[in-house]
């Protein structure tokens, strides 16, 4: 089961599709193995970048079962269960936990406007999934339009013992990490794991502010693992140098609307998935954009060869 001591890199997995839009079983297995080989300490599936709303309930259950079976207990698997209603959230949560998931992730709906509404929503969500299911708060205001202050997050943590992790994707949000870590260090709130998203765009600084690791899906997860490990070893300059080599592609992949298409293209070109298909509605990459990505990948590959030669 997922605990508040979780750390490292929990890679956010896209959902691989065949060219005709069917779930790609072979690519899913290959993707899981590639992420584990890169050093992932956990996997997260059916997140916002997993195209979860485009799956039928049965497809979601099938994908959850396949990933968890492939992992075979080697690392924890977190399942995104955000839904428009609590009935769907409860059903997917139950099936995920029965399949062997370590916990679930819940993002707030965009209808929440006040602090009390946010806190009440998570109380209702916990009632729906069960108090014995460890859960992750997904704090991603850039997508959800729900702003959670540190005080609101602390209220959710205090009122729900099954809350074990914050997925931090606020931007700018470094001071939020500092505030939450200071509060837990001073005993004002129970300490939970903080894992950071946003494509890894601020990862070295987030780690230095007290984050426990990354939970994102950048298409070179070995970079995320390297940066997290180097920061933990106190090797700041090396961590930032590694990050800086990837930053142009990280930035390109973080663009709104086309980000997942970029990520899937890179994963396909790296041989991790067979097709970069997104289910409709979704963007298509222009030839010019593909040329940009190819050039960025070539720069990364050259720099990696250079560092190995050195």
C-alpha positions in Angstrom: 0.0 0.0 0.0 1.1 3.5 -0.7 2.5 5.4 2.3 3.6 8.9 3.2 7.2 7.8 2.8 6.9 7.3 -0.9 9.8 8.9 -2.8 11.8 8.7 -6.1 10.2 8.9 -9.5 6.6 7.7 -10.1 6.4 7.9 -13.9 3.0 9.0 -15.3 2.2 6.5 -18.0 0.4 7.5 -21.2 -2.2 5.0 -22.5 -0.8 3.4 -25.6 -3.2 2.9 -28.5 -2.9 1.0 -31.8 -3.1 3.2 -34.9 -6.9 2.4 -35.1 -7.4 3.6 -31.5 -7.6 0.2 -29.8 -5.6 -0.4 -26.5 -2.1 -1.5 -27.5 -1.3 -4.5 -25.2 2.2 -5.1 -26.5 3.3 -1.5 -26.2 1.8 -1.3 -22.7 4.1 -4.2 -21.5 7.1 -2.7 -23.3 6.4 0.8 -21.8 6.2 -0.7 -18.2 9.5 -2.5 -18.7 11.2 0.6 -20.1 10.1 2.7 -17.2 11.3 0.2 -14.6 14.6 -0.2 -16.5 15.0 3.6 -16.3 14.8 3.4 -12.5 11.1 4.3 -11.7 10.2 3.6 -8.1 6.5 3.7 -9.0 4.0 4.1 -11.8 0.9 6.2 -12.1 -1.8 5.4 -14.7 -5.0 7.0 -15.9 -3.9 10.5 -14.9 -4.7 13.6 -16.9 -2.1 12.7 -19.5 -3.4 9.1 -19.7 -6.5 10.1 -21.7 -8.6 8.5 -19.0 -11.8 10.4 -20.1 -11.5 8.8 -23.5 -11.6 5.3 -22.2 -14.7 3.2 -21.5 -15.1 1.9 -18.0 -14.2 -1.6 -19.2 -11.1 -0.3 -21.1 -9.9 1.5 -18.0 -10.3 -1.7 -15.9 -8.5 -3.7 -18.6 -5.6 -1.3 -18.7 -5.3 -1.2 -14.9 -5.2 -5.0 -14.7 -2.6 -5.3 -17.4 -0.2 -2.7 -15.9 -0.5 -4.1 -12.4 0.0 -7.7 -13.7 3.1 -6.6 -15.7 4.6 -4.8 -12.7 4.1 -7.9 -10.6 4.7 -6.2 -7.3 8.1 -4.7 -8.3 6.9 -1.1 -7.7 3.7 0.5 -6.5 1.1 1.5 -9.0 -1.2 4.5 -8.4 -4.4 4.8 -10.4 -6.1 8.0 -11.3 -9.8 7.8 -10.4 -11.0 11.3 -10.9 -14.5 11.3 -12.2 -17.5 13.6 -12.7 -19.4 11.6 -10.1 -18.6 9.6 -7.0 -20.2 6.4 -8.2 -17.7 6.1 -11.1 -14.9 7.1 -8.8 -15.9 4.4 -6.2 -16.3 1.7 -8.9 -12.9 2.3 -10.5 -11.2 2.6 -7.1 -12.6 -0.7 -5.9 -11.5 -2.5 -9.1 -8.1 -0.9 -9.0 -7.4 -1.9 -5.4 -8.8 -5.4 -6.0 -6.3 -5.7 -8.9 -3.4 -4.7 -6.6 -3.0 -1.0 -6.9 -1.1 0.8 -4.1 -3.5 3.8 -4.0 -5.5 6.2 -6.0 -5.2 9.8 -7.2 -8.0 12.3 -7.1 -8.1 15.7 -8.8 -10.8 18.2 -7.8 -13.5 19.2 -10.3 -13.5 22.7 -11.7 -16.8 23.6 -10.1 -15.2 24.0 -6.7 -14.7 27.7 -5.9 -14.2 28.1 -2.1 -11.8 26.6 0.4 -14.7 24.9 2.3 -16.0 23.4 -1.0 -12.6 21.9 -1.7 -12.2 20.4 1.8 -15.7 19.0 1.7 -15.2 17.5 -1.7 -12.2 15.4 -0.5 -14.2 14.3 2.5 -16.9 13.1 0.2 -14.4 11.4 -2.1 -12.9 9.5 0.8 -16.3 8.4 1.8 -16.9 7.1 -1.7 -13.6 5.2 -2.1 -13.4 4.0 1.5 -11.2 5.2 4.3 -8.8 2.3 3.9 -7.7 3.4 0.4 -4.5 5.5 0.4 -5.1 8.6 -1.8 -3.1 11.3 -3.5 -4.3 14.9 -3.8 -3.7 16.1 -7.3 -3.0 19.9 -7.1 -3.0 21.0 -10.8 -4.7 24.4 -11.0 -3.4 25.1 -14.5 -5.8 22.3 -15.7 -8.5 22.1 -13.0 -8.8 25.8 -12.3 -9.0 24.9 -8.6 -6.5 26.8 -6.4 -5.6 25.0 -3.3 -3.6 27.1 -0.7 -1.2 25.4 1.7 -3.8 25.9 4.4 -6.5 24.0 2.4 -4.1 21.2 1.7 -3.2 20.9 5.4 -6.9 20.8 6.3 -7.4 17.9 3.8 -4.4 16.1 5.3 -5.6 16.6 8.9 -9.1 15.5 8.2 -8.3 12.4 6.2 -5.7 10.0 7.5 -5.8 8.1 4.3 -4.2 11.0 2.4 -0.6 10.0 2.0 0.7 12.1 -0.9 0.4 15.5 -2.6 1.0 15.6 -6.4 2.2 19.2 -6.6 1.7 20.8 -10.0 1.1 24.4 -9.1 3.0 27.0 -11.1 4.6 29.0 -9.6 4.6 26.7 -6.6 8.1 26.5 -5.1 7.0 28.5 -2.1 4.0 26.3 -1.5 6.4 23.3 -1.1 8.5 25.3 1.3 5.5 26.3 3.3 4.1 22.7 3.5 7.5 21.3 4.5 8.1 23.9 7.1 4.6 23.2 8.6 5.3 19.4 8.8 8.8 20.0 10.2 7.3 22.2 12.9 4.6 19.7 13.7 1.7 21.8 12.4 0.6 19.1 10.0 1.2 15.4 9.4 4.0 14.9 6.9 3.0 13.4 3.6 5.0 12.6 0.5 5.3 15.5 -2.1 5.8 14.4 -5.7 6.0 17.0 -8.4 4.6 17.1 -11.9 4.6 19.8 -14.6 6.6 17.7 -16.9 9.6 18.1 -14.5 10.0 21.7 -15.5 11.1 22.8 -12.1 12.3 19.5 -10.7 15.8 20.4 -9.3 14.4 23.4 -7.4 11.4 21.4 -6.2 13.7 18.8 -4.8 15.8 21.4 -3.1 12.6 22.9 -1.5 11.8 19.5 0.1 9.9 17.5 -2.5 10.4 13.7 -2.3 10.6 13.1 -6.0 8.8 13.4 -9.4 5.5 12.2 -10.6 5.4 13.1 -14.2 5.8 11.6 -17.7 8.7 13.2 -19.4 9.7 10.9 -22.3 13.3 10.5 -20.9 12.4 9.2 -17.4 16.1 8.3 -16.8 16.7 12.1 -16.6 14.1 12.4 -13.8 15.6 9.5 -11.9 19.1 11.0 -12.3 18.2 14.4 -11.1 16.3 13.1 -8.1 19.2 10.8 -7.1 21.9 13.4 -7.6 20.0 16.0 -5.5 19.6 13.5 -2.7 23.3 12.8 -2.9 24.1 16.5 -2.5 25.5 16.7 -6.0 23.7 19.9 -7.0 25.8 21.0 -9.9 25.7 17.6 -11.6 21.9 17.5 -11.1 21.4 20.8 -12.7 23.8 20.1 -15.5 21.9 16.9 -16.3 18.5 18.7 -16.1 19.8 21.6 -18.3 20.7 19.1 -21.1 17.0 18.1 -21.3 15.4 21.4 -20.5 14.7 22.5 -24.1 12.7 19.3 -24.7 11.1 19.4 -21.3 9.9 22.9 -22.1 8.7 21.9 -25.6 6.8 18.9 -24.1 5.1 21.1 -21.5 3.2 23.2 -24.0 -0.5 23.2 -23.5 -2.7 21.1 -25.8 0.2 19.5 -27.8 2.2 18.2 -24.9 0.9 14.7 -24.9 1.3 14.4 -28.6 4.9 15.5 -28.3 5.5 13.0 -25.5 3.9 10.1 -27.4 5.9 10.9 -30.5 9.2 10.8 -28.5 8.2 7.5 -26.9 7.4 6.1 -30.3 10.7 7.3 -31.8 12.6 5.8 -28.8 10.9 2.4 -29.5 8.9 2.4 -26.3 5.5 2.4 -27.9 4.6 1.4 -31.4 2.2 4.3 -32.2 1.8 7.9 -31.1 -1.9 7.8 -31.7 -4.1 10.0 -29.5 -7.8 9.3 -29.3 -10.0 12.0 -30.8 -10.4 14.8 -30.0 -6.7 15.4 -29.9 -4.0 17.5 -31.8 -1.9 16.3 -34.6 1.8 17.4 -34.9 2.7 19.4 -37.9 5.8 18.5 -40.0 7.5 21.6 -38.7 6.8 20.5 -35.1 8.1 17.0 -35.7 11.3 18.5 -37.2 11.7 20.5 -34.0 11.3 17.5 -31.8 13.7 15.4 -33.9 16.4 18.1 -33.6 15.9 18.3 -29.8 16.2 14.6 -29.5 19.3 14.5 -31.5 20.9 17.1 -29.2 20.0 15.0 -26.1 21.4 11.8 -27.7 24.6 13.6 -28.6 25.1 15.1 -25.2 24.5 11.7 -23.6 27.1 10.1 -25.8 29.5 12.9 -25.0 29.0 12.5 -21.2 29.7 8.8 -21.5 32.8 9.4 -23.5 34.0 11.8 -20.9 
